[in-house]
């Protein structure tokens, strides 16, 4: 009984940690590495030849004009 309770608590903690990690990654990818602006950057162009596949994007910071490549979003959309 105690072991089952401990396992459920552990699974709950792991699930919450996973959700926090995904949300944190998606937030970090929008922060400008030069000035730290948190507004969503303007997408300049996609680096993929196939627009259906979401590879890294070249984006421009709206505040300082810095350009960088950001990685694709982590989402639950399966293939």
Secondary structure, 3 states (H helix, E strand, C coil): CHHHHHHHHHHHHHHHHHHHHHHHHHHHCCCCCCCCCCCCCEEEEECCCCCCCCCCEEEECCCCCCEEEECCCCCCCCC
